[in-house]
Amino acid sequence: MKITVLFPTQTEASLFQRDGVHTIISGVGLTATTMATLKAIQSDQPDILILAGIAGVYEHSSLKLFDVVLIESELEADLGFFTANGFVHMAHLPIAMEFERRHTLHCPHVPVHTPFKRATSLSLNAALAPFVDTSNVDIENMEGAAFFHVCLVENQRFLELRAISNMAKIGDDNWDMTTSVQALTDGLHKLIDSLQGT
């Protein structure tokens, strides 16, 4: 099985090394991730493409710091307009234009039986943006929605794995990179073992 793993940063990739698995530093944010994901699909032609990184968890979620989760859905949450009534997501904007009204994207490849918790996520270029609706998601990151979108359009089998590094809360800057990156690395090895049937 040909596996490629995208990491947004070198920090997130720093502890991972595995024979036969190609790793790429994709860059932070939706634009960099779009480019890196498409290039990885075209150049590597992997059987499965994995996005692996850390994420912040919202206070209302049952997830805890250092949990490692598979992402079931992603939403590009800050795509939209500010109106007199506040922020409106592009998919819900009442405008007479023909365009793809893309909102929540789902991963059809999450295994039915998995040792990992599942999570719902949103992606933002502006982390902790106070105007987005976070009520129906567990975590936030800065890459997942772009990754999901490209993989779905390109019919690429994919998964997203995230380790919880911090609370997604303005003013809470207590990130534990060391523990969360170790949890991510351990989880990634476990995920690849399960994909390879080892």
Kinemage of the C-alpha trace (Angstrom):
@kinemage 1
@onewidth
@group {chain A} dominant
@subgroup {mainchain}
@vectorlist {calphas} color= white
{ca met a 1} P 0.000 0.000 0.000
{ca lys a 2} L 1.369 3.386 -1.040
{ca ile a 3} L 0.858 5.945 1.748
{ca thr a 4} L 1.677 9.661 1.740
{ca val a 5} L 1.346 11.809 4.862
{ca leu a 6} L 0.977 15.587 4.777
{ca phe a 7} L 2.056 17.564 7.840
{ca pro a 8} L 1.305 21.302 7.984
{ca thr a 9} L 4.589 22.054 9.774
{ca gln a 10} L 7.996 20.534 10.394
{ca thr a 11} L 7.189 20.604 14.128
{ca glu a 12} L 4.224 18.260 13.627
{ca ala a 13} L 6.372 15.958 11.468
{ca ser a 14} L 9.447 16.074 13.709
{ca leu a 15} L 9.030 12.719 15.488
{ca phe a 16} L 7.606 10.685 12.598
{ca gln a 17} L 9.739 8.400 10.499
{ca arg a 18} L 8.580 5.229 8.813
{ca asp a 19} L 10.063 3.163 6.008
{ca gly a 20} L 7.913 3.109 2.905
{ca val a 21} L 5.801 6.136 3.884
{ca his a 22} L 6.396 9.392 2.023
{ca thr a 23} L 6.027 12.568 4.086
{ca ile a 24} L 5.453 16.118 2.847
{ca ile a 25} L 5.408 19.427 4.710
{ca ser a 26} L 2.349 21.061 3.176
{ca gly a 27} L 2.458 24.476 4.834
{ca val a 28} L -0.053 26.169 7.121
{ca gly a 29} L -3.441 27.371 5.932
{ca leu a 30} L -6.015 26.569 3.301
{ca thr a 31} L -4.138 27.911 0.275
{ca ala a 32} L -0.862 26.091 0.965
{ca thr a 33} L -2.766 22.893 1.760
{ca thr a 34} L -4.726 23.029 -1.488
{ca met a 35} L -1.523 23.269 -3.495
{ca ala a 36} L 0.320 20.584 -1.540
{ca thr a 37} L -2.603 18.155 -1.605
{ca leu a 38} L -3.066 18.400 -5.365
{ca lys a 39} L 0.679 18.059 -5.989
{ca ala a 40} L 0.860 14.997 -3.705
{ca ile a 41} L -2.028 13.318 -5.522
{ca gln a 42} L -0.525 13.985 -8.936
{ca ser a 43} L 3.099 13.130 -8.126
{ca asp a 44} L 2.760 10.316 -5.578
{ca gln a 45} L -0.521 8.743 -6.749
{ca pro a 46} L -0.946 7.259 -3.257
{ca asp a 47} L -3.392 4.543 -2.311
{ca ile a 48} L -4.221 6.717 0.680
{ca leu a 49} L -3.326 10.286 1.585
{ca ile a 50} L -3.275 11.291 5.254
{ca leu a 51} L -3.276 14.790 6.711
{ca ala a 52} L -1.755 14.677 10.201
{ca gly a 53} L -1.489 17.586 12.610
{ca ile a 54} L -2.452 19.164 15.896
{ca ala a 55} L -5.699 21.023 16.609
{ca gly a 56} L -7.535 23.065 19.185
{ca val a 57} L -10.608 21.686 20.959
{ca tyr a 58} L -13.716 23.695 21.814
{ca glu a 59} L -14.887 23.794 25.419
{ca his a 60} L -18.262 22.219 24.611
{ca ser a 61} L -16.637 19.107 23.077
{ca ser a 62} L -16.214 15.876 25.050
{ca leu a 63} L -12.675 15.548 23.640
{ca lys a 64} L -9.706 16.165 25.906
{ca leu a 65} L -6.170 17.415 25.493
{ca phe a 66} L -3.892 14.883 23.754
{ca asp a 67} L -6.782 12.809 22.371
{ca val a 68} L -5.982 11.606 18.864
{ca val a 69} L -8.987 11.662 16.557
{ca leu a 70} L -10.051 10.794 13.028
{ca ile a 71} L -11.957 13.625 11.380
{ca glu a 72} L -15.367 12.762 9.974
{ca ser a 73} L -16.205 16.185 8.555
{ca glu a 74} L -14.678 19.575 7.826
{ca leu a 75} L -16.163 23.019 7.223
{ca glu a 76} L -14.410 26.064 5.771
{ca ala a 77} L -16.032 28.175 8.441
{ca asp a 78} L -14.785 31.681 7.658
{ca leu a 79} L -15.852 31.604 3.987
{ca gly a 80} L -18.611 34.185 3.684
{ca phe a 81} L -19.731 37.778 4.054
{ca phe a 82} L -20.391 40.182 6.866
{ca thr a 83} L -23.896 41.590 6.529
{ca ala a 84} L -26.067 43.976 8.566
{ca asn a 85} L -27.201 40.887 10.484
{ca gly a 86} L -23.702 39.540 11.076
{ca phe a 87} L -21.571 36.920 9.360
{ca val a 88} L -23.274 34.679 6.781
{ca his a 89} L -21.521 31.608 5.413
{ca met a 90} L -21.119 31.629 1.629
{ca ala a 91} L -23.289 28.510 1.328
{ca his a 92} L -26.179 30.344 2.992
{ca leu a 93} L -25.750 33.720 1.329
{ca pro a 94} L -28.967 34.911 -0.363
{ca ile a 95} L -27.336 36.165 -3.549
{ca ala a 96} L -28.462 35.650 -7.152
{ca met a 97} L -25.246 34.041 -8.378
{ca glu a 98} L -24.682 30.526 -9.622
{ca phe a 99} L -21.837 28.828 -7.739
{ca glu a 100} L -21.144 25.677 -5.745
{ca arg a 101} L -22.646 26.180 -2.299
{ca arg a 102} L -20.115 24.102 -0.383
{ca his a 103} L -20.568 23.790 3.371
{ca thr a 104} L -19.780 20.643 5.376
{ca leu a 105} L -17.507 18.104 3.681
{ca his a 106} L -17.556 14.480 4.835
{ca cys a 107} L -14.825 11.849 4.715
{ca pro a 108} L -16.269 8.611 3.279
{ca his a 109} L -13.139 6.634 4.186
{ca val a 110} L -13.235 6.709 8.002
{ca pro a 111} L -13.240 3.033 9.049
{ca val a 112} L -16.379 1.707 10.722
{ca his a 113} L -14.247 -0.027 13.350
{ca thr a 114} L -11.371 2.095 14.584
{ca pro a 115} L -9.520 2.533 17.892
{ca phe a 116} L -9.652 6.297 17.403
{ca lys a 117} L -12.328 8.667 18.567
{ca arg a 118} L -14.123 10.480 15.758
{ca ala a 119} L -14.444 14.233 15.585
{ca thr a 120} L -16.078 16.979 13.578
{ca ser a 121} L -13.927 19.933 12.638
{ca leu a 122} L -13.852 23.322 11.035
{ca ser a 123} L -10.995 25.042 9.247
{ca leu a 124} L -10.057 28.702 9.461
{ca asn a 125} L -7.372 30.899 7.993
{ca ala a 126} L -8.086 33.212 10.937
{ca ala a 127} L -7.711 30.949 13.984
{ca leu a 128} L -10.234 31.506 16.787
{ca ala a 129} L -12.324 33.813 14.567
{ca pro a 130} L -15.104 34.985 16.924
{ca phe a 131} L -17.755 35.319 14.215
{ca val a 132} L -18.013 31.676 13.093
{ca asp a 133} L -20.523 29.124 14.352
{ca thr a 134} L -18.596 26.506 16.338
{ca ser a 135} L -21.608 24.936 18.049
{ca asn a 136} L -21.717 21.718 15.997
{ca val a 137} L -18.008 20.892 15.830
{ca asp a 138} L -15.389 19.543 18.211
{ca ile a 139} L -12.147 21.056 16.994
{ca glu a 140} L -10.584 23.681 14.745
{ca asn a 141} L -7.563 23.626 12.478
{ca met a 142} L -6.236 25.602 9.518
{ca glu a 143} L -5.978 22.999 6.725
{ca gly a 144} L -8.612 20.261 6.806
{ca ala a 145} L -11.387 21.718 4.642
{ca ala a 146} L -8.989 22.385 1.754
{ca phe a 147} L -7.570 18.867 2.083
{ca phe a 148} L -11.053 17.304 2.093
{ca his a 149} L -12.184 19.366 -0.885
{ca val a 150} L -9.223 18.495 -3.113
{ca cys a 151} L -9.318 14.793 -2.203
{ca leu a 152} L -13.064 14.555 -2.861
{ca val a 153} L -12.797 16.324 -6.222
{ca glu a 154} L -9.845 14.158 -7.249
{ca asn a 155} L -11.457 10.898 -6.012
{ca gln a 156} L -8.484 10.333 -3.716
{ca arg a 157} L -8.862 8.030 -0.716
{ca phe a 158} L -7.939 10.083 2.357
{ca leu a 159} L -7.993 10.396 6.136
{ca glu a 160} L -7.265 13.226 8.552
{ca leu a 161} L -5.713 12.528 11.948
{ca arg a 162} L -5.439 15.223 14.628
{ca ala a 163} L -3.993 15.338 18.136
{ca ile a 164} L -5.508 17.873 20.540
{ca ser a 165} L -2.836 20.349 21.624
{ca asn a 166} L -4.812 23.185 23.202
{ca met a 167} L -8.186 24.673 24.045
{ca ala a 168} L -9.619 26.687 21.155
{ca lys a 169} L -10.291 29.749 23.257
{ca ile a 170} L -9.108 33.340 22.886
{ca gly a 171} L -6.569 34.122 25.598
{ca asp a 172} L -5.703 30.461 26.253
{ca asp a 173} L -2.168 30.144 24.884
{ca asn a 174} L -1.224 27.040 26.867
{ca trp a 175} L -0.215 24.734 23.995
{ca asp a 176} L 1.645 21.531 24.832
{ca met a 177} L 3.503 20.865 21.586
{ca thr a 178} L 5.761 18.165 22.981
{ca thr a 179} L 2.991 15.927 24.314
{ca ser a 180} L 0.568 16.521 21.455
{ca val a 181} L 3.164 15.870 18.738
{ca gln a 182} L 4.183 12.640 20.513
{ca ala a 183} L 0.514 11.604 20.705
{ca leu a 184} L 0.089 12.440 17.001
{ca thr a 185} L 3.147 10.383 16.069
{ca asp a 186} L 2.024 7.372 18.115
{ca gly a 187} L -1.462 7.634 16.653
{ca leu a 188} L -0.152 7.883 13.118
{ca his a 189} L 1.883 4.691 13.520
{ca lys a 190} L -1.209 2.946 14.914
{ca leu a 191} L -3.322 4.199 11.988
{ca ile a 192} L -0.804 3.057 9.394
{ca asp a 193} L -0.472 -0.331 11.122
{ca ser a 194} L -4.231 -0.779 10.810
{ca leu a 195} L -4.248 0.288 7.144
{ca gln a 196} L -1.421 -2.123 6.355
{ca gly a 197} L -3.002 -4.925 8.372
{ca thr a 198} L 0.030 -5.302 10.633
